[in-house]
Amino acid sequence: MDTARCRRLGHRCLGPALWITALLAATAAARAGAGGQNSRHDCRLWRSSHGLERVEIANRLGAANLLTKEHNLAVASPGATHSLYNSSDIRRLCAFQ
């Protein structure tokens, strides 16, 4: 739809965008409700952990909450010393848990 017609129609041009946004928000809310309890528990564990345990928990939290990896195609390996996810992202996630 062209912009002149959208200005005349007003809010009706936003209909599909609002519908898609609402659908995405509902999906995210359902996912958060289902995994919220596990994330809270993992965040508590992550805060008190160190070393390899902290890396494993961070990777689990990052994967469960669809965080962005530091390197797009990186894969977790047993005994890895660095998390696949940025620690600031994990801190931000756990701040709300």
Contacts in CASP RR format, 6 or more apart in sequence:
PFRMAT RR
TARGET T0000
AUTHOR 0000-0000-0000
METHOD contacts of the structure
MODEL  1
MDTARCRRLGHRCLGPALWITALLAATAAARAGAGGQNSRHDCRLWRSSH
GLERVEIANRLGAANLLTKEHNLAVASPGATHSLYNSSDIRRLCAFQ
1 9 0 8 1.000
1 13 0 8 1.000
5 13 0 8 1.000
6 13 0 8 1.000
35 64 0 8 1.000
36 97 0 8 1.000
38 64 0 8 1.000
39 61 0 8 1.000
39 64 0 8 1.000
39 65 0 8 1.000
39 93 0 8 1.000
39 97 0 8 1.000
40 97 0 8 1.000
42 57 0 8 1.000
42 60 0 8 1.000
42 61 0 8 1.000
42 64 0 8 1.000
43 61 0 8 1.000
43 93 0 8 1.000
43 94 0 8 1.000
43 97 0 8 1.000
44 97 0 8 1.000
45 53 0 8 1.000
45 57 0 8 1.000
46 54 0 8 1.000
46 57 0 8 1.000
46 58 0 8 1.000
46 61 0 8 1.000
46 90 0 8 1.000
46 94 0 8 1.000
47 94 0 8 1.000
49 57 0 8 1.000
51 81 0 8 1.000
52 79 0 8 1.000
52 80 0 8 1.000
52 81 0 8 1.000
54 83 0 8 1.000
55 79 0 8 1.000
55 80 0 8 1.000
55 81 0 8 1.000
55 82 0 8 1.000
55 83 0 8 1.000
58 83 0 8 1.000
58 84 0 8 1.000
58 85 0 8 1.000
58 87 0 8 1.000
58 90 0 8 1.000
59 76 0 8 1.000
59 80 0 8 1.000
59 83 0 8 1.000
59 84 0 8 1.000
59 85 0 8 1.000
61 67 0 8 1.000
61 85 0 8 1.000
61 90 0 8 1.000
61 93 0 8 1.000
61 94 0 8 1.000
62 84 0 8 1.000
62 85 0 8 1.000
62 89 0 8 1.000
62 90 0 8 1.000
62 93 0 8 1.000
65 93 0 8 1.000
67 85 0 8 1.000
67 86 0 8 1.000
67 89 0 8 1.000
67 90 0 8 1.000
67 93 0 8 1.000
68 85 0 8 1.000
68 86 0 8 1.000
68 89 0 8 1.000
69 84 0 8 1.000
69 85 0 8 1.000
70 83 0 8 1.000
70 84 0 8 1.000
70 85 0 8 1.000
70 86 0 8 1.000
71 84 0 8 1.000
74 84 0 8 1.000
75 84 0 8 1.000
76 84 0 8 1.000
83 90 0 8 1.000
END
